[in-house]
């Protein structure tokens, strides 16, 4: 990979704390992403779901599937953070979302 190339983060990322994991949601099938998050919640207490742009509805759908269908009563949404990133000079803005799910 060249130095000026950038890669979009995909999949799971371990954070500094051992009890939480970041999962980046893209345009993958929603149930596949939900199963990835479910398997992560089986091992960790906290999962951070991140998405941006047109993938935000997929991240919200994954959080709803986990909290209302798969782990009904055993998980909850701790925090939702919405943000907007502006590209320098272009004036183009991209929305981002971060949903923190916690296993009860």
C-alpha positions as CSV (number, residue, x, y, z in Angstrom):
1,X,0.0,0.0,0.0
2,X,1.4,3.4,-0.9
3,X,1.7,6.1,1.7
4,X,-0.9,8.4,0.2
5,X,-3.6,5.7,-0.2
6,X,-6.2,5.5,2.5
7,X,-8.3,2.5,3.4
8,X,-11.8,2.5,4.7
9,X,-12.0,0.7,8.1
10,X,-14.0,-2.6,7.7
11,X,-15.1,-5.2,10.2
12,X,-14.1,-5.2,13.9
13,X,-11.5,-3.2,15.7
14,X,-10.2,-3.8,19.2
15,X,-10.1,-0.8,21.5
16,X,-7.9,0.0,24.4
17,X,-10.3,-1.4,26.9
18,X,-10.7,-5.2,26.8
19,X,-14.5,-5.1,27.3
20,X,-15.5,-3.2,24.1
21,X,-15.1,-3.6,20.4
22,X,-15.8,-1.3,17.5
23,X,-17.7,-2.7,14.5
24,X,-17.9,-0.7,11.3
25,X,-21.1,-1.3,9.4
26,X,-21.0,-0.9,5.6
27,X,-23.4,-1.9,2.8
28,X,-23.2,-5.6,3.8
29,X,-26.4,-7.5,4.4
30,X,-28.0,-6.3,7.6
31,X,-28.5,-9.8,9.1
32,X,-24.9,-10.7,8.5
33,X,-23.8,-7.6,10.3
34,X,-26.3,-8.3,13.1
35,X,-24.8,-11.8,13.5
36,X,-21.3,-10.3,13.7
37,X,-22.4,-7.9,16.4
38,X,-24.2,-10.7,18.2
39,X,-21.2,-12.9,18.3
40,X,-19.1,-10.0,19.5
41,X,-21.6,-9.3,22.3
42,X,-21.3,-12.9,23.3
43,X,-17.6,-12.3,24.2
44,X,-17.6,-8.6,25.2
45,X,-19.9,-6.4,27.4
46,X,-19.9,-3.4,25.1
47,X,-20.0,-3.0,21.3
48,X,-19.6,0.3,19.4
49,X,-21.3,0.3,16.1
50,X,-20.0,2.9,13.7
51,X,-21.2,3.9,10.2
52,X,-21.2,6.8,7.9
53,X,-23.0,8.1,4.9
54,X,-25.6,5.9,3.2
55,X,-24.8,3.0,5.6
56,X,-26.3,4.8,8.6
57,X,-29.7,3.1,8.2
58,X,-28.0,-0.3,8.2
59,X,-26.3,0.5,11.5
60,X,-29.6,1.6,13.0
61,X,-31.3,-1.6,11.7
62,X,-28.5,-3.7,13.2
63,X,-28.9,-2.0,16.6
64,X,-32.7,-2.5,16.5
65,X,-32.4,-6.2,15.5
66,X,-29.9,-6.8,18.4
67,X,-31.8,-5.0,21.1
68,X,-35.4,-5.8,20.1
69,X,-35.3,-9.3,18.5
70,X,-32.1,-11.2,19.3
71,X,-31.3,-10.0,22.8
72,X,-34.6,-8.7,23.9
73,X,-34.3,-7.6,27.5
74,X,-30.6,-8.6,27.7
75,X,-29.1,-5.6,25.9
76,X,-29.7,-1.9,25.6
77,X,-28.5,1.2,23.7
78,X,-26.3,3.1,26.0
79,X,-25.5,6.1,23.8
80,X,-26.1,7.4,20.2
81,X,-23.7,10.0,18.8
82,X,-24.4,11.8,15.5
83,X,-21.8,13.9,13.8
84,X,-20.9,15.5,10.4
85,X,-17.5,15.5,8.8
86,X,-16.7,18.2,6.3
87,X,-14.2,17.6,3.6
88,X,-11.5,20.3,3.4
89,X,-12.0,22.8,0.6
90,X,-14.7,20.8,-1.2
91,X,-17.6,21.7,1.1
92,X,-19.0,18.2,1.0
93,X,-20.3,16.9,4.2
94,X,-20.6,13.3,5.4
95,X,-22.8,12.2,8.4
96,X,-21.5,9.6,10.9
97,X,-23.2,7.7,13.6
98,X,-21.9,5.8,16.6
99,X,-24.2,3.5,18.6
100,X,-23.0,1.9,21.8
101,X,-24.7,-1.4,22.7
102,X,-24.3,-2.8,26.2
103,X,-25.1,-6.3,27.4
104,X,-27.1,-6.3,30.6
